């Protein structure tokens, strides 16, 4: 019999701790083994209670969740799901937390609290169980390093004068914010246009794109309907919208529209990659990064069938190996590679169309 996922809840507000603990305990597959009012209390309890997963408030008075993560993860790597406010400050700190090692996050309801709370708890229970399968061992003894932008903004804007004859399509979910950053900060400024779907709610994708833009040689922006895909530009699908690549004469553009959930997501990697298969064909390179589930697996297979070259992140470096595994198993991804080799492989595929061994 499969044992329950052991969870510790860390929040400075007693009422919120009780709500989260009771809501999590409604799932028979989850056992709440303890709660803590702040990171100092949590740090003492973690070695004794040995939780599988931590839920962590983003903002706390004595030490915020990000500072705690930066101290915790190198010493005691543990899957962490952040509980975030939908404020601008809350979004920024949440992205900092993902950078510091958190696996995923949920947002507190800001309106219609009764209904929003029920939806949030359902999401939290799901993400806690996903987090329990996450591989965070690479954080052991790791010192976080912020990448330095590889170029100036002016170099990026010069590259945007060119159109693009090739398109790079990247899909990711759980653990994907850091994986995407690792890949695209290695891309030179003259890299062909990139489109990205990262599972993330509305409001967070713009901040994520802005943060990447400050770190990359390429220009990174949240995609808007009609944006051209250009050399030197990365377009990130906005939360709550489906992104498709369309061809208009000799140029590629993105269509960004509201849409139904596909593979459980909006934006969906499946929607993006199916459009790339139809519109770009053999001129595309596909990349599947860490994530839970199978979103995009059939779309990547369609890309391969259309002549595109596709790779995926390997199990050892994935936080969750679901999406890359499915993409490989279904014949979309030709090979599985460590995260730090993916950018170089993409460059080789763009030049030669052949993969390394």
C-alpha positions as semicolon CSV with decimal commas, in nm:
position;residue;x (nm);y (nm);z (nm)
1;X;0,000;0,000;0,000
2;X;0,133;0,342;-0,098
3;X;0,210;0,558;0,205
4;X;0,067;0,906;0,248
5;X;0,262;1,218;0,151
6;X;0,391;1,375;0,473
7;X;0,343;1,753;0,469
8;X;0,447;2,038;0,697
9;X;0,262;2,372;0,675
10;X;0,462;2,690;0,744
11;X;0,265;3,016;0,780
12;X;0,280;3,299;1,034
13;X;-0,102;3,326;1,062
14;X;-0,266;3,065;1,285
15;X;-0,597;3,081;1,094
16;X;-0,423;3,021;0,760
17;X;-0,220;2,732;0,907
18;X;-0,542;2,570;1,028
19;X;-0,719;2,621;0,694
20;X;-0,427;2,476;0,496
21;X;-0,373;2,184;0,736
22;X;-0,742;2,090;0,741
23;X;-0,778;2,134;0,365
24;X;-0,475;1,916;0,292
25;X;-0,590;1,648;0,538
26;X;-0,913;1,604;0,338
27;X;-0,706;1,402;0,092
28;X;-0,650;1,048;0,226
29;X;-0,317;1,044;0,039
30;X;-0,183;1,336;0,245
31;X;-0,081;1,342;0,611
32;X;-0,010;1,677;0,776
33;X;0,273;1,590;1,016
34;X;0,320;1,938;1,160
35;X;0,273;2,312;1,131
36;X;0,512;2,597;1,207
37;X;0,453;2,967;1,267
38;X;0,779;3,079;1,108
39;X;1,094;2,944;0,940
40;X;1,289;2,927;1,267
41;X;1,034;2,689;1,418
42;X;1,019;2,494;1,089
43;X;1,399;2,456;1,077
44;X;1,395;2,286;1,417
45;X;1,102;2,056;1,334
46;X;1,201;1,942;0,984
47;X;1,481;1,698;1,090
48;X;1,250;1,538;1,350
49;X;0,925;1,523;1,151
50;X;1,094;1,441;0,816
51;X;0,818;1,580;0,591
52;X;0,812;1,483;0,224
53;X;0,686;1,828;0,123
54;X;0,673;2,176;0,277
55;X;0,407;2,438;0,206
56;X;0,559;2,778;0,270
57;X;0,406;3,124;0,295
58;X;0,580;3,373;0,067
59;X;0,573;3,665;0,309
60;X;0,643;3,625;0,681
61;X;0,765;3,885;0,932
62;X;1,074;3,726;1,091
63;X;1,218;3,571;0,774
64;X;1,043;3,557;0,438
65;X;1,000;3,234;0,246
66;X;1,277;3,312;-0,003
67;X;1,544;3,371;0,261
68;X;1,438;3,050;0,431
69;X;1,462;2,856;0,105
70;X;1,808;2,993;0,031
71;X;1,925;2,861;0,367
72;X;1,725;2,538;0,368
73;X;1,783;2,391;0,020
74;X;2,166;2,356;0,026
75;X;2,149;2,186;0,368
76;X;1,821;1,995;0,356
77;X;1,681;1,973;0,002
78;X;1,305;1,932;0,029
79;X;1,023;1,982;-0,224
80;X;0,850;2,310;-0,139
81;X;0,519;2,452;-0,265
82;X;0,485;2,826;-0,207
83;X;0,157;2,990;-0,105
84;X;0,158;3,330;-0,274
85;X;-0,047;3,650;-0,274
86;X;-0,162;3,789;-0,610
87;X;0,003;4,125;-0,538
88;X;0,290;4,254;-0,750
89;X;0,523;4,207;-0,452
90;X;0,384;3,856;-0,397
91;X;0,446;3,764;-0,762
92;X;0,802;3,894;-0,751
93;X;0,883;3,706;-0,432
94;X;0,724;3,390;-0,575
95;X;0,957;3,404;-0,876
96;X;1,248;3,459;-0,635
97;X;1,131;3,148;-0,447
98;X;1,123;2,936;-0,764
99;X;1,477;3,058;-0,834
100;X;1,577;2,958;-0,479
101;X;1,447;2,601;-0,517
102;X;1,068;2,593;-0,470
103;X;0,902;2,333;-0,692
104;X;0,573;2,515;-0,752
105;X;0,326;2,763;-0,606
106;X;-0,044;2,833;-0,554
107;X;-0,205;3,175;-0,517
108;X;-0,437;3,283;-0,238
109;X;-0,786;3,386;-0,353
110;X;-0,829;3,763;-0,383
111;X;-1,205;3,768;-0,454
112;X;-1,501;3,536;-0,384
113;X;-1,293;3,388;-0,105
114;X;-1,523;3,092;-0,029
115;X;-1,521;2,958;-0,384
116;X;-1,161;3,066;-0,442
117;X;-1,044;2,889;-0,128
118;X;-1,198;2,560;-0,237
119;X;-1,027;2,585;-0,578
120;X;-0,696;2,682;-0,416
121;X;-0,707;2,384;-0,178
122;X;-0,781;2,146;-0,464
123;X;-0,483;2,290;-0,653
124;X;-0,262;2,275;-0,343
125;X;-0,346;1,908;-0,275
126;X;-0,262;1,823;-0,636
127;X;0,064;2,019;-0,636
128;X;0,173;1,875;-0,300
129;X;0,136;1,523;-0,440
130;X;0,325;1,621;-0,757
131;X;0,594;1,787;-0,546
132;X;0,641;1,466;-0,346
133;X;0,777;1,306;-0,666
134;X;1,011;1,597;-0,746
135;X;1,387;1,554;-0,764
136;X;1,550;1,839;-0,570
137;X;1,872;1,655;-0,479
138;X;2,080;1,884;-0,703
139;X;2,027;2,164;-0,448
140;X;2,244;1,984;-0,192
141;X;2,546;2,204;-0,110
142;X;2,455;2,434;-0,399
143;X;2,519;2,806;-0,388
144;X;2,264;3,000;-0,592
145;X;2,424;3,202;-0,871
146;X;2,235;3,465;-1,066
147;X;2,330;3,454;-1,433
148;X;2,468;3,773;-1,583
149;X;2,306;3,902;-1,898
150;X;2,512;3,785;-2,192
151;X;2,469;4,105;-2,387
152;X;2,335;4,457;-2,377
153;X;1,981;4,550;-2,473
154;X;2,113;4,739;-2,775
155;X;2,264;4,419;-2,919
156;X;1,926;4,251;-2,881
157;X;1,741;4,532;-3,058
158;X;1,986;4,519;-3,351
159;X;1,914;4,149;-3,397
160;X;1,541;4,221;-3,411
161;X;1,587;4,391;-3,747
162;X;1,610;4,046;-3,904
163;X;1,325;3,806;-3,968
164;X;1,362;3,441;-3,874
165;X;1,348;3,137;-4,099
166;X;1,356;2,893;-3,809
167;X;1,157;2,871;-3,485
168;X;1,252;2,716;-3,151
169;X;0,953;2,591;-2,946
170;X;1,005;2,520;-2,575
171;X;0,754;2,365;-2,336
172;X;0,782;2,325;-1,958
173;X;0,581;2,292;-1,638
174;X;0,685;2,200;-1,282
175;X;1,043;2,318;-1,227
176;X;1,039;2,485;-1,565
177;X;1,109;2,845;-1,471
178;X;1,466;2,764;-1,374
179;X;1,513;2,514;-1,658
180;X;1,398;2,769;-1,915
181;X;1,633;3,027;-1,766
182;X;1,924;2,783;-1,788
183;X;1,856;2,719;-2,157
184;X;1,781;3,063;-2,293
185;X;2,052;3,249;-2,100
186;X;2,295;3,034;-2,301
187;X;2,147;3,140;-2,636
188;X;2,349;3,405;-2,827
189;X;2,177;3,723;-2,939
190;X;2,148;3,608;-3,301
191;X;1,950;3,294;-3,213
192;X;1,635;3,240;-3,425
193;X;1,302;3,332;-3,269
194;X;1,184;3,133;-2,965
195;X;0,830;3,064;-2,841
196;X;0,777;2,931;-2,489
197;X;0,488;2,782;-2,297
198;X;0,548;2,755;-1,922
199;X;0,247;2,653;-1,713
200;X;0,189;2,964;-1,502
201;X;-0,121;3,171;-1,419
202;X;-0,204;3,514;-1,558
203;X;-0,001;3,793;-1,404
204;X;0,305;3,581;-1,336
205;X;0,409;3,525;-1,699
206;X;0,475;3,895;-1,766
207;X;0,697;3,922;-1,459
208;X;0,871;3,596;-1,555
209;X;0,937;3,729;-1,907
210;X;1,066;4,062;-1,771
211;X;1,301;3,880;-1,536
212;X;1,437;3,663;-1,820
213;X;1,478;3,974;-2,033
214;X;1,714;4,120;-1,771
215;X;1,929;3,806;-1,783
216;X;1,939;3,712;-2,151
217;X;2,122;3,829;-2,460
218;X;1,795;3,787;-2,651
219;X;1,496;4,015;-2,597
220;X;1,230;3,836;-2,389
221;X;0,870;3,955;-2,366
222;X;0,527;3,823;-2,279
223;X;0,364;3,745;-2,614
224;X;0,085;3,963;-2,750
225;X;-0,149;3,873;-3,033
226;X;0,021;3,950;-3,365
227;X;0,378;3,968;-3,231
228;X;0,633;3,867;-3,493
229;X;0,875;3,584;-3,423
230;X;1,214;3,739;-3,492
231;X;1,580;3,653;-3,463
232;X;1,692;3,763;-3,118
233;X;1,342;3,755;-2,964
234;X;1,180;3,517;-2,713
235;X;0,801;3,521;-2,674
236;X;0,648;3,375;-2,356
237;X;0,283;3,264;-2,374
238;X;0,071;3,468;-2,130
239;X;-0,112;3,286;-1,853
240;X;-0,477;3,219;-1,935
241;X;-0,428;3,238;-2,314
242;X;-0,346;2,983;-2,583
243;X;-0,050;3,066;-2,808
244;X;-0,029;2,942;-3,167
245;X;0,235;3,008;-3,431
246;X;0,096;3,123;-3,766
247;X;0,267;3,198;-4,096
248;X;0,182;3,506;-4,296
249;X;0,371;3,517;-4,623
250;X;0,739;3,501;-4,534
251;X;0,701;3,582;-4,166
252;X;0,599;3,395;-3,852
253;X;0,371;3,550;-3,595
254;X;0,193;3,439;-3,279
255;X;-0,180;3,423;-3,232
256;X;-0,266;3,476;-2,865
257;X;-0,632;3,410;-2,782
258;X;-0,842;3,297;-2,486
259;X;-0,920;2,927;-2,514
260;X;-1,032;2,610;-2,344
261;X;-0,796;2,403;-2,133
262;X;-0,599;2,157;-2,345
263;X;-0,422;1,872;-2,163
264;X;-0,549;2,053;-1,853
265;X;-0,367;2,378;-1,932
266;X;-0,405;2,726;-2,080
267;X;-0,151;2,803;-2,214
268;X;-0,086;2,451;-2,338
269;X;0,237;2,315;-2,484
270;X;0,023;2,085;-2,701
271;X;-0,155;2,378;-2,868
272;X;0,172;2,560;-2,936
273;X;0,361;2,257;-3,068
274;X;0,075;2,140;-3,292
275;X;0,070;2,485;-3,451
276;X;0,449;2,477;-3,495
277;X;0,418;2,135;-3,664
278;X;0,160;2,270;-3,909
279;X;0,310;2,611;-3,980
280;X;0,687;2,570;-3,941
281;X;0,747;2,200;-4,012
282;X;1,110;2,105;-4,073
283;X;1,229;2,458;-3,992
284;X;1,150;2,408;-3,622
285;X;1,345;2,277;-3,324
286;X;1,144;2,150;-3,026
287;X;1,254;2,130;-2,663
288;X;1,061;1,965;-2,379
289;X;1,173;2,052;-2,029
290;X;1,079;1,932;-1,680
291;X;0,709;1,902;-1,597
292;X;0,429;1,681;-1,471
293;X;0,194;1,504;-1,711
294;X;0,195;1,471;-2,089
295;X;0,113;1,819;-2,221
296;X;0,285;1,863;-2,556
297;X;0,391;1,499;-2,602
298;X;0,165;1,444;-2,905
299;X;0,243;1,793;-3,034
300;X;0,615;1,719;-3,027
301;X;0,550;1,392;-3,212
302;X;0,360;1,595;-3,474
303;X;0,662;1,827;-3,500
304;X;0,891;1,528;-3,559
305;X;0,655;1,386;-3,819
306;X;0,668;1,724;-3,995
307;X;1,050;1,708;-4,008
308;X;1,142;1,914;-3,701
309;X;1,426;1,809;-3,472
310;X;1,333;1,765;-3,107
311;X;1,507;1,693;-2,776
312;X;1,399;1,668;-2,412
313;X;1,551;1,704;-2,067
314;X;1,674;1,383;-1,905
315;X;1,541;1,230;-1,583
316;X;1,852;1,305;-1,377
317;X;1,823;1,683;-1,422
318;X;1,442;1,713;-1,435
319;X;1,253;1,821;-1,126
320;X;0,962;1,611;-1,256
321;X;1,026;1,375;-1,548
322;X;0,667;1,347;-1,676
323;X;0,653;1,568;-1,986
324;X;1,004;1,488;-2,117
325;X;0,946;1,115;-2,058
326;X;0,615;1,118;-2,248
327;X;0,764;1,323;-2,533
328;X;1,043;1,067;-2,568
329;X;0,821;0,762;-2,520
330;X;0,575;0,876;-2,789
331;X;0,851;0,935;-3,042
332;X;0,864;1,316;-3,035
333;X;1,190;1,374;-2,854
334;X;1,478;1,203;-3,034
335;X;1,700;1,201;-2,727
336;X;1,716;1,291;-2,360
337;X;1,989;1,533;-2,253
338;X;2,113;1,690;-1,929
339;X;1,980;2,043;-1,887
340;X;2,322;2,206;-1,928
341;X;2,366;2,046;-2,274
342;X;2,033;2,143;-2,426
343;X;2,120;2,495;-2,545
344;X;2,433;2,372;-2,725
345;X;2,235;2,089;-2,884
346;X;1,974;2,335;-3,011
347;X;2,250;2,544;-3,169
348;X;2,389;2,233;-3,342
349;X;2,044;2,136;-3,472
350;X;1,987;2,484;-3,610
351;X;2,314;2,466;-3,802
352;X;2,328;2,105;-3,912
353;X;1,993;1,941;-3,848
354;X;2,168;1,646;-3,684
355;X;2,179;1,551;-3,317
356;X;2,493;1,462;-3,123
357;X;2,526;1,117;-2,978
